[in-house]
Amino acid sequence: MAKLLVVHHTPSPTMQEMLEAVLSGARTDEIEGVEVEVRPALSATASDALAADGYILGTPANIGYMSGALKHFFDGVYYPCLEAIVGRPYALYVHGGSDTTGAVRSVETITAGLRWKRLREPLTVVGALDAAAREACWELGATMAATLADT
């Protein structure tokens, strides 16, 4: 069975809504053969990353960068996992109050170093979460799970 690791930093109600929508999509009944593991970024480990076949990353945009919690995750897995997880797919969702550009760029810089394969364009939401954004989060989760189910 494929394993999808969802690593998130969820300090706000909006990030919680995004996480719940992503998980709903990833766990939809139409997709079988994928186990979804959820880890807060501050407690996700190199062992979690090594055991996963793909990743969904969730972060707020904080002062033009990813959250410190997600950076902590990357700091903990980068060297221990560097050669072992090359080519694994990932997807990213980001929420910001006014801009998400720096957060996306910082995550993409690290995932490029890990040589992960971006599954789709990052999902970015600025401001309030609406029905379209919730649906996009659901689709992100379902797309990643379906991709892993096909492998």
C-alpha positions in Angstrom: 0.0 0.0 0.0 1.3 3.5 -0.9 1.8 5.9 1.9 1.1 9.7 1.6 2.7 11.9 4.3 0.9 15.2 5.0 3.3 17.5 6.8 1.6 20.7 7.9 1.9 23.8 10.1 -1.6 24.8 11.1 -1.6 27.8 13.4 -4.8 29.4 12.2 -8.4 28.6 11.5 -7.8 29.1 7.8 -4.9 26.7 7.7 -7.0 24.2 9.7 -9.8 24.5 7.1 -7.3 24.0 4.3 -5.8 20.9 6.0 -9.2 19.4 6.6 -10.2 19.9 2.9 -6.8 18.4 1.7 -7.3 15.3 4.0 -10.9 14.9 2.8 -9.7 14.7 -0.8 -6.8 12.4 0.0 -9.1 10.1 2.0 -12.0 10.0 -0.5 -13.6 6.6 -0.8 -13.0 6.6 -4.6 -9.3 6.1 -4.1 -8.0 2.9 -2.7 -4.6 1.6 -1.8 -3.2 4.8 -0.1 -2.6 5.2 3.6 -2.6 8.8 4.6 -0.3 9.8 7.5 -0.7 13.3 9.0 2.2 14.9 11.0 2.6 18.4 12.3 5.7 19.8 10.9 7.4 20.1 14.3 7.0 16.4 15.0 7.5 14.9 11.5 10.8 13.0 11.3 13.2 11.6 8.8 11.7 8.1 9.4 8.3 9.5 8.4 9.7 10.9 5.2 11.6 7.7 4.4 8.5 5.6 4.9 6.3 7.8 2.5 5.9 7.5 -1.2 4.7 11.1 -1.6 4.2 14.3 0.3 1.7 17.1 0.8 3.2 20.1 2.5 1.1 22.8 4.1 2.4 26.1 5.4 1.3 29.7 6.1 3.4 32.4 4.5 5.3 34.1 7.3 7.2 37.3 6.6 7.9 36.2 3.1 9.0 32.7 3.9 7.5 29.2 4.8 6.7 28.7 8.5 9.6 28.0 10.8 7.9 24.7 11.6 8.1 23.5 8.0 11.7 24.7 7.8 12.3 22.6 10.9 10.9 19.6 9.2 13.2 20.1 6.2 16.2 20.7 8.4 15.6 17.3 10.1 15.1 15.3 6.9 17.4 16.9 4.4 20.6 15.1 4.9 19.3 11.9 6.4 16.9 11.4 3.4 18.8 13.2 0.6 19.7 10.2 -1.6 16.9 7.9 -0.5 13.8 9.9 -1.5 14.9 11.3 -4.9 12.0 11.7 -7.4 9.2 11.3 -5.0 6.1 13.5 -5.8 5.0 16.4 -3.6 2.3 19.0 -3.6 2.1 22.3 -1.7 -0.6 24.5 -0.2 0.1 27.9 1.2 -2.0 30.6 2.9 -1.0 34.2 3.3 -2.6 37.4 4.4 -1.2 39.4 1.5 1.4 37.4 -0.4 2.6 33.8 -0.7 5.4 34.2 -3.3 8.3 34.0 -0.8 6.9 31.0 1.0 6.4 29.1 -2.3 9.9 30.0 -3.5 11.5 28.8 -0.2 9.7 25.4 -0.3 10.5 24.9 -4.0 14.2 25.7 -3.4 14.4 23.0 -0.8 12.4 20.4 -2.7 14.6 21.0 -5.7 17.6 20.2 -3.6 15.9 17.0 -2.4 15.1 16.3 -6.1 11.4 15.8 -5.4 9.0 16.0 -8.3 6.4 18.7 -8.1 3.1 17.1 -8.9 1.2 20.3 -9.7 1.4 24.0 -9.3 1.4 25.1 -5.6 -2.1 26.0 -4.3 -1.9 29.5 -2.8 -4.7 31.3 -1.0 -4.4 35.0 0.0 -7.0 36.2 2.4 -10.2 34.5 3.3 -10.9 30.9 2.3 -13.9 30.6 0.0 -15.7 27.6 -1.5 -13.5 27.6 -4.6 -10.3 27.5 -2.4 -11.8 24.6 -0.3 -12.6 22.7 -3.5 -9.0 23.3 -4.7 -7.6 21.9 -1.5 -9.8 18.8 -1.8 -8.6 18.4 -5.4 -5.0 18.7 -4.3 -5.4 15.9 -1.7 -7.4 13.7 -4.1 -4.9 14.2 -7.0 -1.9 13.3 -4.8 -3.6 10.2 -3.4 -4.8 9.1 -6.9 -1.2 9.5 -8.2 0.2 7.3 -5.5 -2.6 4.8 -6.0 -1.6 4.4 -9.6 2.0 3.6 -8.7 
